[in-house]
Amino acid sequence: GEGEGEGGRPPAQPYQGIRATAGRQTVNVSAMACEMRACGRWRGGAFMLAARGVPPPMRLHRVVVRASPPVVDVESAMGLVQRQGYKVLDVRPEKAYDDQHITKPARSSINAPFMSCDGSGPNASFLANVAASFGNNKAARFIVMCADGGVVSDAAVAALLEGGFTGALKMEAGYAGWGEVWTPSGKR
């Protein structure tokens, strides 16, 4: 996710995508063979780079480097919830959450559906719902969980990071993975 590197360097995480912006135009630089070098400092998720090989007529103003979101496995997620006070942000639909969700430790699970009720796209009030759930604390620490740890949680974490939430982690395998190891009450 967007994080702070030490000494003005980006965090040591694999890069998911590198995009160059020039005015209102954006190109996917990671898909091009181009040479890049740092020419600035890491600030708020953006690392200024100079790139050679970006095709004309693009005049490169800046390149934004986004690291992939931090991912935790089910075992690590339980440890973070029990010992470090992380909450679980369950982004599944309300019905799935109401049918079954993590219940222990008490009040450790919060539901904020990422997809709209009709499934047509992202829920327009997702970020506002998350902010309200965490008292507008954008540094709140939580683990994002969808049904299977796939594209919904990826998109939710990306939206959260873009929205300034710095403590979001993605749990691999989602609620299905949790259910293979733990009961909703946290027992094996």
URPE-V652277 format. One record per backbone hydrogen bond with DSSP energy under -1.0 kcal/mol. NH is the residue of the N-H (numbers start at 1). CO is the residue of the C=O. If there is no record, write none. Layout:
BEGIN
nh=NH co=CO
nh=NH co=CO
END
This chain:
BEGIN
nh=9 co=6
nh=13 co=11
nh=16 co=66
nh=19 co=64
nh=20 co=27
nh=21 co=62
nh=22 co=25
nh=25 co=22
nh=27 co=20
nh=29 co=18
nh=29 co=27
nh=30 co=18
nh=32 co=29
nh=34 co=32
nh=35 co=52
nh=37 co=50
nh=39 co=48
nh=42 co=8
nh=43 co=46
nh=46 co=43
nh=50 co=37
nh=52 co=35
nh=58 co=55
nh=61 co=21
nh=62 co=21
nh=64 co=19
nh=66 co=17
nh=68 co=14
nh=72 co=170
nh=77 co=73
nh=78 co=74
nh=79 co=75
nh=80 co=76
nh=81 co=77
nh=82 co=78
nh=83 co=79
nh=84 co=80
nh=86 co=80
nh=87 co=141
nh=88 co=108
nh=89 co=143
nh=90 co=110
nh=91 co=145
nh=97 co=93
nh=98 co=94
nh=99 co=95
nh=100 co=96
nh=103 co=184
nh=104 co=184
nh=108 co=105
nh=110 co=88
nh=112 co=90
nh=114 co=91
nh=116 co=121
nh=119 co=116
nh=123 co=114
nh=126 co=123
nh=129 co=125
nh=130 co=126
nh=131 co=127
nh=132 co=128
nh=133 co=129
nh=134 co=130
nh=135 co=132
nh=136 co=131
nh=137 co=134
nh=138 co=136
nh=140 co=137
nh=142 co=167
nh=143 co=87
nh=144 co=169
nh=145 co=89
nh=154 co=150
nh=155 co=151
nh=156 co=152
nh=157 co=153
nh=158 co=154
nh=159 co=155
nh=160 co=156
nh=161 co=157
nh=162 co=158
nh=163 co=159
nh=164 co=161
nh=165 co=160
nh=166 co=138
nh=169 co=142
nh=170 co=70
nh=171 co=144
nh=172 co=72
nh=174 co=171
nh=175 co=146
nh=176 co=147
nh=177 co=173
nh=178 co=174
nh=179 co=175
nh=181 co=178
nh=182 co=178
nh=183 co=187
nh=186 co=183
END
